[in-house]
Structure formats: structure tokens, C-alpha cells
């Protein structure tokens, strides 16, 4: 599927922005291919998991489109002001088109820092920005120096408590420096008390009051910037030391790729990093170790037989208990139609039905030379995999 069908789309997906409905249509076509004569179906997101995590390694078109942007994104990350290559240089210029003095990394990292004309589907930067937004954003352990904190969007550094009014869209152009300033003696950020002559003083006072009454809370980055360095080092010694006076957003970039670096990022590792986007994925439970799955895929099984085992590992065999739960109006009873005694769970469907045991015992004895134990489907699968070694 990846090589013969989806690969024909990769060049187009790299350079053309499509609405999400188009990508959903591609997913639907791929999903339909795998659902032919297969019910209940395995979730498409599960099929997109790597083989050693229980999936088939099918490439999700949306994530793959973002992964293909690494060709332009990596040079831009490596040198934001003067990246190597014609296209990355053009992107860098576009990112600084409205405010030339702004670090190009800022609009890459924070959507609220992007010019309005680059927030739409027809923007030349749409795909690159989408690739950045798809990466995980866990900045809880990031420590920035004070100068870097001041340029961050206030909307990303403050959040409303539940049951309280959210951060207003009209405030999204505000930066931290509108509300905080550097206190040089203590080397911390302190709130500014906005006075009437200041632009938007009413708005800033309202935000500041909400912070004081705890209906708005500071992000950990901004919270740490309000604590002296020596106190922070004593309370949280495992965090990086806050130092430097020049704007440096690299810690935010590093936090998006835990355990790896941008220079070594590949399309495969990008897809793995963005696996959190596969929200409907259901790995095998209890999980099989990679060695067992590797043996499962390397064993010379007929395609139909492997399909049965794969569906069994994901508890998606068409046993009556499962069908009765999905469509009770069609399947009148969860009882086994052969023995008419027990509920036909997947275990009963494969192994536990007494009228099937002689057949399964003969098949198992012929192929593996042993007699299977009366056990669950998963243990039977593990027995099969262990027999391959």
C-alpha cells in the first residue's frame, strides 16, 4: 500500500496544501481497502502503528505530508536567519515579513505570533507551519532566559482555570513584555502595573487581576522566570540553569523532540514522534515484545492465516459475543452456534469450544508438533510466536 499506492501522492502532498477533507478521503480509501471482507474492522490509526508496536506500518497521509516538510524545515531550524537553500531562505523572509526584527523561530513555534496572511490554507508557509504544529508540545520542563520569555505570546504563557472565562481571542497579539519587565537586581520578571496612558491598560489590568486572584495561571516557563535563579536551582536542581541575556528559543525546539536532535531527524523518526496524533490507535494488549512480533511477521504463514492471527491479536475476530455487542439488533444471542452452551468469546471461538478442540488439536499437532493448552487467544498467539524461535 505504501509503495504502490500512497507513494504516488508524496510529491504532490509535499508542495500542495489540501483541505483536511481531501486527506480524510484518502484515509477513507485506504481504510476501505483493508476492510474488504473484514468485520469488525481494525481502526485505521491502529494499522498506522509500526509493525513492532502491533500495527501494519501504513503511512497516515496527514502525518506523512508533514514529515515531507523536513526538506525545508530542517535548514530553517538550523539557521533561521540565513538558511541553506532557496526555498528555506524564502520561507525565512516570509516569516519576518511583518516584523523583520522577530526571530523566525517564534512564528514557527507559536501560532499566535504568525502574520494573519500565513494562517490560511493558501499561504506558502501553511505546510511548514502545520508540520511544526503536529509535533508534540510539552514545554513544562523548559527553562528560558528572561529576554527570551519577554517575546513569547502571552496567550501561550497564561491559561484560564476551569469554569472561568477563557483567554480572549482579542488578546492574542499581546506578548509577555506587555505585562512583565526584568527586575535586574533579582534577575526575575516582575509584573508591570499598567497606567492609563499605556495602550490597552484596561485589558492588561484585567489580565493581571485575574492572575492575582488565581483565575488565570502562569505557564511553568513564565512562572520560573518570576523566581530568582538561586531559588530555582535549590528547589528544582534537575532543571537546566537559566543563563544568558540574548534571545534563545532552542530549548523550545529541543523539547519538541525528546531524546533526539533536529539534525538527525528523519521522516521515519518524525512519524514516530507524532504518533500521538493517532488518537484512535489501540496497541495489542497485553503487549507482545518486539522479538515476538518480529518472529510473527517473518514466519512463513499463508496470507489468510496471518490475517486471522493478526485480527485475533487485536481482539477483532467475528465471534458472536463481539458481534452481539456491536449490533444486538442483528445478532440475537452471544451464544456459540455450534455448542449452544457457552458465550462465544474470542477464546471460545478459537480454542475453548469442545466441538472444535479435536480440529484445532490436529492442526496444531501437524504444524507445531505439540498439543496446545486450553488458554486464551493471546497465550496461544504467544505460544505460536515462541515456537518460531
QUIQUIMO-V889545 format. One record per backbone hydrogen bond with DSSP energy under -1.0 kcal/mol. CO is the residue of the C=O (numbers start at 1). NH is the residue of the N-H. E is the energy in kcal/mol with one decimal. If there is no record, write none. Layout:
co;nh;e
CO;NH;E
CO;NH;E
This chain:
co;nh;e
1;5;-1.6
1;6;-2.4
2;7;-1.4
5;8;-1.3
6;9;-2.1
9;13;-2.8
10;14;-1.9
11;15;-1.1
12;16;-1.9
19;22;-1.3
19;23;-1.2
20;24;-2.4
21;25;-1.7
22;26;-2.0
23;27;-2.5
24;28;-2.2
25;29;-2.0
26;30;-2.3
27;31;-3.1
28;32;-2.4
29;33;-1.6
30;34;-1.6
35;38;-1.8
43;47;-1.7
44;48;-1.3
46;49;-1.3
47;56;-1.7
47;58;-2.0
49;57;-2.6
50;53;-1.9
50;55;-2.4
51;54;-1.6
60;64;-2.9
61;65;-2.1
62;66;-1.6
63;67;-2.4
64;68;-2.0
66;69;-1.4
67;70;-1.6
69;72;-1.4
69;73;-2.7
70;74;-1.9
72;76;-1.2
73;77;-2.3
74;78;-2.5
75;79;-2.0
85;89;-1.7
86;90;-2.1
87;91;-2.5
88;92;-2.4
89;93;-2.1
90;94;-2.2
91;95;-2.4
92;96;-1.1
94;97;-1.3
99;102;-1.9
103;106;-1.9
104;108;-1.1
105;109;-2.1
106;110;-2.4
110;113;-1.8
111;114;-1.6
115;118;-2.0
116;119;-1.6
120;123;-1.4
123;126;-1.6
125;129;-2.7
126;130;-2.2
127;131;-2.1
128;132;-1.6
129;133;-2.3
130;134;-1.6
139;142;-1.5
145;149;-1.9
146;150;-1.8
149;152;-1.3
150;177;-2.0
152;176;-2.4
153;156;-1.1
154;158;-1.0
157;219;-3.2
159;217;-2.9
161;164;-1.5
168;171;-1.7
169;172;-1.7
171;174;-2.0
174;154;-2.1
175;178;-1.5
176;179;-1.8
176;180;-2.3
179;192;-3.0
181;190;-2.8
183;187;-1.7
183;188;-1.4
188;183;-3.5
190;181;-2.3
192;194;-1.0
195;198;-1.4
198;201;-1.3
200;204;-2.4
201;205;-2.5
202;206;-2.0
203;207;-2.3
204;208;-2.6
205;209;-2.4
206;210;-1.9
207;211;-2.0
208;212;-2.1
209;213;-2.1
210;215;-1.9
210;216;-1.6
211;214;-1.0
215;161;-2.6
217;159;-2.2
219;223;-2.9
220;224;-2.4
221;225;-1.4
224;227;-1.8
225;189;-2.0
228;232;-2.4
229;233;-2.8
230;234;-1.4
231;235;-2.6
232;236;-2.8
236;239;-1.6
249;253;-1.3
250;254;-2.7
251;255;-1.7
254;257;-1.2
257;260;-1.8
262;265;-1.2
266;270;-2.5
267;271;-2.3
268;272;-2.1
269;273;-2.4
270;274;-2.0
272;275;-1.3
274;277;-2.2
275;278;-1.7
277;279;-2.1
278;281;-1.6
289;293;-1.9
290;294;-3.0
291;295;-2.0
292;296;-2.2
293;297;-2.2
294;298;-1.5
295;299;-1.4
299;301;-2.1
302;306;-2.7
303;307;-2.3
304;308;-1.8
305;309;-2.1
306;310;-2.9
307;311;-2.4
308;312;-2.2
309;313;-2.4
310;314;-1.2
311;316;-2.8
312;315;-1.6
317;319;-2.5
319;323;-2.4
320;324;-2.8
321;325;-1.4
322;326;-1.8
323;327;-3.1
327;330;-1.4
327;331;-2.4
334;344;-2.9
336;340;-1.4
342;336;-2.8
343;345;-1.9
344;321;-2.1
345;349;-3.0
346;350;-2.0
347;351;-2.8
347;352;-2.2
348;353;-1.6
353;356;-1.7
356;360;-2.3
357;361;-2.6
358;362;-2.0
359;363;-2.2
360;364;-2.9
361;365;-2.4
362;366;-2.0
363;367;-2.2
364;368;-2.8
365;369;-1.1
373;375;-1.3
376;380;-2.3
377;381;-2.5
378;382;-2.7
379;383;-2.5
380;384;-2.3
381;385;-2.6
382;386;-2.8
383;387;-1.7
385;388;-1.2
